[in-house]
Amino acid sequence: MNTLDEKLWMISQRRAAAYSEERYKEFEAELNAFYLEAQDDDQRFSATSMLADHYHQTKADGRALAAIRQSITIFPERVEAWLALAEHFHYYQINLDEAASAIEVALQKAIVENCQVRQVLGVRIRIALERGEYGVVNDSLARLVEYKVPKGGFDVALERDFVSRIPEQTVDEKLLRQYEALLAT
């Protein structure tokens, strides 16, 4: 780990204390300063991702969106940035059309990279449920049932929070039972 990576790690470790003491501006200034001295795109990406999260926490949604878009500019192929954009529009600016559009890009990136596929599909299901798009829910469940995390791959465990929100007879019942069986293992 180089010195700047260590510095970013230290900034992230100080976050809880800064928030509990309501030193939001100080924390933001530290992240912005780090961004300016970053030596590579990985460091800049990490800083903008942390800034986006910070802005969400401090209810500065426009600034969060700008930070997410900056992350996408730095690494347009990264799943995390597109996932963050989808969740931003889903939870913060409540624009389900934009959320659905971003999650489809995230899904394509996740499939290509073979990482975070489960996580993206879970978000895709939540967005589709709010939009009443049960075909998308069904497709996502089918993909989840078929998907195997590659050895050494990075992803979340199978998620269950959305299962109870799926209205009866809106998706393939056999498929839903298969997914529920996977959750039980």
Wavefront OBJ file of the C-alpha trace (Angstrom):
o trace
v 0.000 0.000 0.000
v 1.453 3.353 -0.976
v 1.297 6.461 1.190
v -1.763 7.934 -0.526
v -3.662 4.642 -0.286
v -2.881 4.629 3.429
v -4.036 8.238 3.665
v -7.367 7.385 2.020
v -7.800 4.460 4.383
v -7.139 6.779 7.330
v -9.679 9.289 6.036
v -12.279 6.532 5.797
v -11.451 5.439 9.352
v -12.021 8.975 10.651
v -15.427 9.236 9.010
v -17.476 7.887 11.946
v -15.832 10.285 14.384
v -16.234 13.233 12.015
v -19.920 12.449 11.562
v -20.596 11.917 15.249
v -19.005 15.312 15.929
v -20.857 16.876 12.967
v -17.620 17.840 11.224
v -19.096 17.226 7.765
v -17.350 20.084 5.999
v -13.993 19.045 7.413
v -14.486 15.472 6.200
v -15.568 16.701 2.758
v -12.551 19.023 2.547
v -10.249 16.134 3.409
v -11.727 13.995 0.621
v -11.515 16.834 -1.899
v -7.891 17.487 -0.956
v -7.140 13.806 -1.352
v -8.752 13.822 -4.796
v -6.471 16.665 -5.881
v -3.336 14.875 -4.746
v -4.382 11.426 -6.013
v -1.763 9.798 -8.194
v -3.941 7.493 -10.263
v -7.486 6.826 -11.397
v -8.063 4.150 -8.746
v -7.422 6.709 -6.009
v -9.577 9.337 -7.746
v -12.359 6.765 -8.207
v -12.240 5.837 -4.514
v -12.342 9.488 -3.476
v -15.315 10.319 -5.718
v -17.162 7.222 -4.521
v -16.605 8.259 -0.916
v -17.689 11.804 -1.744
v -20.905 10.522 -3.333
v -21.679 8.536 -0.198
v -20.830 11.542 1.960
v -23.154 13.777 -0.052
v -25.970 11.246 0.266
v -25.446 11.153 4.013
v -25.523 14.939 4.232
v -28.569 15.238 1.919
v -26.672 16.974 -0.888
v -28.191 14.821 -3.628
v -27.133 17.039 -6.527
v -23.527 16.917 -5.395
v -23.805 13.154 -4.894
v -25.011 12.773 -8.474
v -22.104 14.894 -9.733
v -19.626 12.727 -7.790
v -21.174 9.533 -9.182
v -20.991 10.915 -12.716
v -17.340 11.792 -12.077
v -16.738 8.179 -10.988
v -18.296 6.986 -14.248
v -16.070 9.384 -16.198
v -12.989 7.983 -14.457
v -13.915 4.303 -14.940
v -16.911 3.887 -17.262
v -16.471 0.111 -17.254
v -16.772 -0.317 -13.478
v -19.942 -1.914 -12.210
v -19.866 -0.003 -8.913
v -20.264 3.401 -10.503
v -23.287 2.377 -12.577
v -24.780 0.562 -9.597
v -24.335 3.729 -7.538
v -26.072 5.738 -10.270
v -29.018 3.309 -10.338
v -29.362 3.391 -6.559
v -29.048 7.171 -6.530
v -32.022 7.515 -8.861
v -33.896 4.754 -7.054
v -33.494 6.010 -3.490
v -32.466 9.660 -3.562
v -33.811 11.485 -6.594
v -36.644 8.995 -7.174
v -36.495 8.707 -10.923
v -37.309 5.085 -11.677
v -36.786 5.487 -15.422
v -33.225 6.714 -14.880
v -32.682 4.031 -12.228
v -33.856 1.316 -14.638
v -31.644 2.647 -17.406
v -28.566 2.759 -15.169
v -29.157 -0.719 -13.747
v -29.273 -2.184 -17.244
v -25.858 -0.675 -17.968
v -24.615 -1.990 -14.607
v -25.917 -5.454 -15.484
v -24.040 -5.493 -18.782
v -20.857 -4.383 -17.018
v -21.350 -7.014 -14.288
v -21.823 -9.784 -16.856
v -18.706 -8.749 -18.777
v -16.620 -8.457 -15.596
v -18.329 -11.500 -14.008
v -18.547 -9.689 -10.704
v -21.366 -8.231 -8.609
v -23.940 -9.951 -10.825
v -26.095 -10.957 -7.839
v -25.923 -7.485 -6.350
v -26.931 -5.826 -9.607
v -29.771 -8.305 -10.191
v -31.097 -7.659 -6.679
v -31.188 -3.920 -7.340
v -32.749 -4.611 -10.747
v -35.532 -6.602 -9.066
v -36.234 -3.855 -6.518
v -36.484 -1.229 -9.256
v -38.632 -3.481 -11.459
v -41.006 -4.205 -8.571
v -41.590 -0.495 -8.056
v -42.204 -0.100 -11.777
v -44.534 -3.096 -11.919
v -42.280 -4.763 -14.495
v -42.754 -8.399 -13.507
v -41.151 -9.697 -16.706
v -37.913 -8.027 -15.583
v -38.360 -9.524 -12.099
v -38.869 -12.968 -13.650
v -35.833 -12.572 -15.929
v -33.688 -11.442 -12.983
v -34.802 -14.386 -10.837
v -33.967 -16.778 -13.689
v -30.510 -15.249 -13.974
v -29.989 -15.485 -10.213
v -31.004 -19.147 -10.174
v -28.587 -19.947 -13.000
v -25.666 -17.760 -11.871
v -22.694 -19.254 -10.074
v -20.214 -16.904 -8.462
v -16.813 -17.672 -9.989
v -14.087 -18.998 -7.729
v -12.513 -15.977 -6.073
v -15.327 -13.795 -7.450
v -16.727 -10.750 -5.723
v -20.462 -10.586 -5.025
v -23.113 -10.452 -2.319
v -24.938 -13.437 -0.876
v -28.341 -14.199 -2.338
v -30.760 -11.570 -1.064
v -34.214 -12.239 0.294
v -35.714 -8.844 1.121
v -37.550 -8.509 -2.204
v -39.079 -12.022 -2.247
v -41.991 -11.081 0.016
v -42.671 -8.019 -2.151
v -43.302 -10.081 -5.304
v -47.090 -10.222 -5.792
v -48.558 -13.687 -6.246
v -48.843 -14.968 -9.791
v -46.711 -12.194 -11.290
v -43.647 -14.381 -11.851
v -43.048 -18.034 -12.658
v -43.956 -19.813 -9.389
v -41.567 -22.704 -10.074
v -38.733 -20.247 -10.604
v -39.610 -18.382 -7.416
v -39.584 -21.682 -5.477
v -36.159 -22.501 -6.973
v -34.844 -19.157 -5.803
v -36.330 -19.643 -2.328
v -34.690 -23.098 -2.179
v -31.328 -21.501 -2.953
v -31.905 -19.022 -0.142
v -32.403 -21.944 2.251
v -29.045 -23.509 1.413
l 1 2 3 4 5 6 7 8 9 10 11 12 13 14 15 16 17 18 19 20 21 22 23 24 25 26 27 28 29 30 31 32 33 34 35 36 37 38 39 40 41 42 43 44 45 46 47 48 49 50 51 52 53 54 55 56 57 58 59 60 61 62 63 64 65 66 67 68 69 70 71 72 73 74 75 76 77 78 79 80 81 82 83 84 85 86 87 88 89 90 91 92 93 94 95 96 97 98 99 100 101 102 103 104 105 106 107 108 109 110 111 112 113 114 115 116 117 118 119 120 121 122 123 124 125 126 127 128 129 130 131 132 133 134 135 136 137 138 139 140 141 142 143 144 145 146 147 148 149 150 151 152 153 154 155 156 157 158 159 160 161 162 163 164 165 166 167 168 169 170 171 172 173 174 175 176 177 178 179 180 181 182 183 184 185
